[in-house]
Amino acid sequence: MITLLISLILLCLCSLIAVSGYFLLSLSKYGGPPAGSPDGAVSVHVLVLGDIGRSPRMTYHALSIAKHGGNVNLIGYLETSPHPDVVNSANITITPLPTPPRRPPSIPFILFAPCKVLYQVYHLTRLLARTLPPAQWILVQNPPTIPTLAIASLICCLRNTRLIIDWHNYGWTILAGTRGPNHPLVALAKLYECRFGRLGDLHLTVTHAMARQLRSPPYSITQPMLAVHDRPASIFQPLTSPSTRKEILARVLPAPETDLIPSIMEGTTRLLVSSTSWTPDEDFSLLLDALVEYATTTTTTTSTPTPLLAIITGKGPQKALYLSKINQLTKEGRLPNVRIATTFLPFADYAALLACADLGVCLHMSSSGVDLPMKVVDMFGAGLPVAAYAGYESFGELVREGENGRGFETAGELAGILGRLLGGGDAGRGELERLRRGAVEEGRRRWDEEWDGKVGMVMGLVS
Ligand SMILES: Nc1nc2c(ncn2[C@@H]2O[C@H](COP(=O)(O)OP(=O)(O)O[C@H]3O[C@H](CO)[C@@H](O)[C@H](O)[C@@H]3O)[C@@H](O)[C@H]2O)c(=O)[nH]1
């Protein structure tokens, strides 16, 4: 098995060199803004090896660069609709990458992965070396790490382009989470990420904790590094009136749930929202177990807990698995007075739904321990307090216990929070109101403020 793996890796490397060599033969270099462009216009390739529509942070980088007069090529997969402001921006060109084929279940991961990487190497190199002119900067999201970091750093070196690596998390910890920490590719992925991670001219991180970690072994990054916290974009706003809430609910709730709108408006049904990419780093069993406990527990103040509608938004690989678990629990009658629905909404409707909810739930578990969930940032922007999984180092950089949310580590703890905040007692209502004020406060500091004073200044877009 090891011999096969090493042969495959060698084959990948040889092919990578051959393909790259072919494209790199006649490579032009960045030598300043093209003739005819406004004086000093900054050009940036913003690159994510994922769906552009579901890459909010890279979308916000692109919008910020464009807002300050820079020209952006936003490169990634086109699977869902990108943010409307991206589509309408005169300064942003969406440059789609072809989506790689999905792995048929009959082909083992270890055989399929190198082929997928080769496919990505070919298309990425062709795009960055041939189709697009050289840019002043490449801003690349990490992860996905393979092959983006290698290709982006090679292109930057050959085209006189400066490389910014935006660290959202670590690729190798995500791989360890899905394949197991002892999978042979995990050690290789870690080595690769540490080596190529050092080639950025500037590094952005989503937390201070991550920046501290990247400065230390095994990463040992020495270049300038800025922690740029995710902040809500302007599309996320708290509700302004009950009539707006009613009108939004009628528009965004999945059809079978609209009969609950009158009771949600009265507060006799509570609305819980969770948002996800349905990936293995979020264990939705925690929420399902907590909902079963909530639905079947009576307290001293209530004989039956307040009915609950839970809406889970998002797209991703584990959705079908959890849908069947939800159906099973419902069929078995273990969720009395609780309804669970899933949906994927246009971005503006997703933002509006968050503003209508009573409580947001976040199950992000952080494979690295030092990233943060973007969905909680969205929720605070919409003035929505959260109950969030708290078992990782950087949690306190976003959620403040008792101020804007509550942390939990087990289904029992989450059930307790749901029972207290949503279950019906007056004390819980008061606590939820206080958390809501804290969420609104937390959401006041916006992306533009964070970005302009840090990235905008370094890129020379903001003085
Ligand atoms: N349009 C739309 N988007 C949705 C919907 N539901 C969820 N999303 C998008 O999906 C995101 C949540 O996806 P996750 O993959 O669960 O992200 P995360 O854990 O909250 O945070 C990610 O980004 C951080 C950096 O910005 C990373 O640090 C973190 O590791 C992770 O990759 C939301 O923020 C939102 O942009 C929907 O119905 N419609």
The ligand as an SDF file (V2000), in Angstrom:
LIG
                    3D

 39 42  0  0  0  0  0  0  0  0999 V2000
  -26.6710   31.5810    0.5590 N   0  0  0  0  0  0  0  0  0  0  0  0
  -26.7350   30.8380    1.6570 C   0  0  0  0  0  0  0  0  0  0  0  0
  -25.6250   30.6430    2.3910 N   0  0  0  0  0  0  0  0  0  0  0  0
  -25.7410   29.8840    3.4810 C   0  0  0  0  0  0  0  0  0  0  0  0
  -26.9550   29.2960    3.8830 C   0  0  0  0  0  0  0  0  0  0  0  0
  -26.7140   28.6070    5.0180 N   0  0  0  0  0  0  0  0  0  0  0  0
  -25.4190   28.7600    5.2990 C   0  0  0  0  0  0  0  0  0  0  0  0
  -24.8170   29.5320    4.3740 N   0  0  0  0  0  0  0  0  0  0  0  0
  -23.4030   29.9480    4.3070 C   0  0  0  0  0  0  0  0  0  0  0  0
  -22.6140   28.9620    4.9140 O   0  0  0  0  0  0  0  0  0  0  0  0
  -21.8160   29.5590    5.9600 C   0  0  0  0  0  0  0  0  0  0  0  0
  -21.6090   28.5680    7.0710 C   0  0  0  0  0  0  0  0  0  0  0  0
  -20.8230   27.5640    6.4870 O   0  0  0  0  0  0  0  0  0  0  0  0
  -19.7610   26.7420    7.3170 P   0  0  0  0  0  0  0  0  0  0  0  0
  -18.9220   25.9630    6.3670 O   0  0  0  0  0  0  0  0  0  0  0  0
  -20.5220   25.9950    8.3590 O   0  0  0  0  0  0  0  0  0  0  0  0
  -18.8400   27.8910    7.8710 O   0  0  0  0  0  0  0  0  0  0  0  0
  -18.3360   28.2020    9.3370 P   0  0  0  0  0  0  0  0  0  0  0  0
  -17.9380   26.9640   10.0610 O   0  0  0  0  0  0  0  0  0  0  0  0
  -19.3690   29.0310   10.0040 O   0  0  0  0  0  0  0  0  0  0  0  0
  -17.0050   29.0820    9.0840 O   0  0  0  0  0  0  0  0  0  0  0  0
  -16.1060   28.8370    7.9970 C   0  0  0  0  0  0  0  0  0  0  0  0
  -15.4380   30.0160    7.6540 O   0  0  0  0  0  0  0  0  0  0  0  0
  -14.4940   30.5310    8.6200 C   0  0  0  0  0  0  0  0  0  0  0  0
  -13.7450   31.7290    8.0350 C   0  0  0  0  0  0  0  0  0  0  0  0
  -14.5280   32.6680    7.5210 O   0  0  0  0  0  0  0  0  0  0  0  0
  -13.4470   29.4860    8.9300 C   0  0  0  0  0  0  0  0  0  0  0  0
  -12.5780   29.9800    9.9430 O   0  0  0  0  0  0  0  0  0  0  0  0
  -14.1020   28.1850    9.3670 C   0  0  0  0  0  0  0  0  0  0  0  0
  -13.1060   27.1860    9.4890 O   0  0  0  0  0  0  0  0  0  0  0  0
  -15.1190   27.7260    8.3400 C   0  0  0  0  0  0  0  0  0  0  0  0
  -14.4520   27.3580    7.1400 O   0  0  0  0  0  0  0  0  0  0  0  0
  -22.6020   30.7700    6.4200 C   0  0  0  0  0  0  0  0  0  0  0  0
  -21.7470   31.7280    7.0240 O   0  0  0  0  0  0  0  0  0  0  0  0
  -23.1980   31.2430    5.1150 C   0  0  0  0  0  0  0  0  0  0  0  0
  -22.2730   32.0520    4.4340 O   0  0  0  0  0  0  0  0  0  0  0  0
  -28.1140   29.5070    3.0720 C   0  0  0  0  0  0  0  0  0  0  0  0
  -29.2310   29.0530    3.3160 O   0  0  0  0  0  0  0  0  0  0  0  0
  -27.9200   30.2880    1.9840 N   0  0  0  0  0  0  0  0  0  0  0  0
  1  2  1  0
  2  3  2  0
  2 39  1  0
  3  4  1  0
  4  5  2  0
  4  8  1  0
  5  6  1  0
  5 37  1  0
  6  7  2  0
  7  8  1  0
  8  9  1  0
  9 10  1  0
  9 35  1  0
 10 11  1  0
 11 12  1  0
 11 33  1  0
 12 13  1  0
 13 14  1  0
 14 15  2  0
 14 16  1  0
 14 17  1  0
 17 18  1  0
 18 19  2  0
 18 20  1  0
 18 21  1  0
 21 22  1  0
 22 23  1  0
 22 31  1  0
 23 24  1  0
 24 25  1  0
 24 27  1  0
 25 26  1  0
 27 28  1  0
 27 29  1  0
 29 30  1  0
 29 31  1  0
 31 32  1  0
 33 34  1  0
 33 35  1  0
 35 36  1  0
 37 38  2  0
 37 39  1  0
M  END
$$$$
